[in-house]
């Protein structure tokens, strides 16, 4: 499954580059692939309206809040394990230590991560991914890029995705059907947490595409600079409010 994902990423990058660049006085300097990105955003929005949003709404309606919180904690705990590796690769000793303590504490005392004991104990989350590790060592973000289903990214962060997938503990869960079920659960749970935020975005932003792009690029830039305000839960990714 991982090699297939890597091939799909290569196809997306090739298609985006072949789609041409936006030009003119109003072109965003970080978004030369805007025509492609807007088309992909429209595709993602249509899939979301037809499939993802209804499924997430049903999930939210039938699943109690404590259960949804536990599911979010579980996947956040798995993320702490990969954050530990990336903090090490970035030579961020304190953050790596916190990530290791969070993962071990929540795994052992938090029922496999369903309970976020570490946060209750005041241990900060320093979320990192391989895209931020590449940035730490001088790799620029490249153009803004909207991925099928996954949404906002950059060329650098897209190229880093195979490493992030290999670093996800779920990638090694067998049988594969169990792994895929958990991946699907995490995706639906995340989408359910964004139901209210997406409605606010659609109503408040004159151009949701530009708003999302600018927020994403800003958060990633701040995360590369080591802004501690992004460490807890965000790690430079879009927070739950977007």
N, C-alpha and C positions, 0 to 999 in steps of 0.2 A: 504493500500500500504506500509506503514512503517513496519508493522510486517513482510510482505513478504520480504522486503529488509533485515531486521534483520536475517531472516532465511537463506537468500542467503549468507550473510556474514559468518554465522556459517558454511555453507557448504563449502565455499571457504577456510576458515581457516582449516577445517578438511581435505580437499583434499590436501592442501599444506603440512600439517604435515605428512600425509600418503605418500606423494610423496618421502620422504626421504631427506637426507641432502647431500650437496656437501662436499667432503673431498679431502685432498691432499694439497701439499705445495702451490698451487696457489689459494686455496679457499679463498674468501673474508670473513673476520671474521663476518661482519655484514650481510652476505648473505648466510646462511647455506641452504636455500631453493632454491639455484640457478637453479637446473634442472627444478623444477616446474616453477620458475619465468621466465626462458627463454622460456619455452613452452607457458606460458600465454602471454608473450610479442609477440611471433610469432602469436598467435591467435588474439591478439589485433591489430597487424599490418595488418593482413589479412582483418579483419573487417574494419579497417580504409581505406585501399586501395579500398575495394569493395563498401563501403557504405558511411562512414563518410567523407572522403576527397572529393569525388565527390559532395556530398550534400553541404559541406562547400564551395567548389569552386564555385558552382552555386549561392549560397547565396551571396558570396562576389561579384560575377560578376553583380548581379541584384540589390544589395542593396547599395545605396550611402554611402560613408564613414561617413557623419554626422549621418545617421541613425544608422549605426553599432556602432558608438561612443556612441550614446544615449542609445542603448541597453546595452552596456557594463557598462555605468554609472548607469543604472537602477539596474542591478544585483549587482554592486559594492556597491550601497547604501543599498540594502537589507543585504549584508554582513556586513556592518558597524553596523547594529542593533545587530547581533549575536556577533560581535567582542566586542561590548559594554558589553554584558553579560559575555563573557569570560575574558575580562580585569578586570571586577569586581571580578570574581571568583579568579583571580590571584592577587587581591589587588593592581592592577596597576591603581592608582587613576587618574593620569594625562591622561593616555592613554584611560581610560574609559570615562573621560570627553570629550576628543577630539572625540571619536567615537560617543558619544551621540550628540554632537554639529554638527558633520558631517551629521548624519542621519536626525536630525530635520531640519537643514538648507537646505539640498538638497531636502528633501521631501516637505517642504513648499515653498521654493523659487526656487527650481530647477525642477519644474513641475513633482513632484513625483519621482525625482531622475534622470530624463533624462539629466539634466544639472548638472555638478559637480561644483556647486557654492562654496562649501567648499574648494576645492583645490585652486580655484582662490583666495580665501581669505587667503590662507596660512595655513589652518588647516590640519595637517598631518593625514594620514591614518595609523592606527595601527591594521593590520589585525590579528585576532586570531581565533583559532578553539578549539574544546574540546580536541583534541589530545595534543595541546600545553598546555592546562590547566592541563591535567593529568601529563604532563611532569614537569610542574611547581611545582607540589606537589609530585614529586619524582618517578613517574612511568617511567620506562625505555622504550626505543623504541621497544625492541624485534627485531626479524629478519626482514629484508627487505622483502616486500611482494608485488607482482604485482597483482592487482585486475582486473577481467574481465571488459573491457571497461574503467574503471576509472584509470587504470594505476598504477604508483608508489605509494607505501604506506609502512607502517610498521605494525606489529601486533597491537601495541598500537593505531596507528592512525586508523586502521581498526575497532577496538573495539569501538573507539570514534565516528565513523560515524553515528550510530543511534541517538546519542545526537545532532550531527550537523544537521541531517535531521529534528529532532523535533524542533530545534532552527531556522530553515529556515522559515521566514514568509510565503513563498509560500506553505508550507505544510498545511496551514489552509485555503487556497483559495478554494472556492467552486463556481460553480460546479467543480468536479474533472477534467473534460475535459479542463477547462480553466487553471487549475494548470498544467496539463501535457503539454499543449501547450506552456506555458511560460517556463517550465523546458526544453522542447525540443529546444525552441528558444535560451535559454541561452547556451545550450550545443553546438549548431551549431555555434552561434556567437563566442564562445570561440575557437572552432576548426578553424574557419575561421581566427582568429587572429594569429594562429600558423602555417599557411600554409607556409610562407616563412622560418620560423625558422626550421621546420622539414626537409625541403629540405637541408638547410645548415648543419644540424646535420648529415643527412645521407651521405652527401658528405665529411664532415670534419673528422668525428670520425671513427677510425679504428674499434671500437666495440661500436656501438650506445647504446647497452644494458648497458655495463659497465659505459659508460660516463653518461648516464641518471641516473643510480643508484647512482653513486658517487656524482653527482650534487645534486640530491634530498636529500640524507642523509646529505650532507654538509649544505644545506640550512636549513633543519629542525634542525640540531644541533645548527646552529647559531641563529635560531629563539628562541630556548629554552633558549639560553644564553642571550637573550634580545638584539641582535644586531640591533641597530636602523636603520642600512642600509637596513634592510629587512622590516621595518615597512611599508613603502609606497608601497602599492599595492601587495607586495609579501607575507609577513606574514609567510615566511618559505615554502610556496608552490612553485612549479616550476613557475618561471616567464614566461612571454609571449615569451621570447627568447628561450625557451626550449620545 
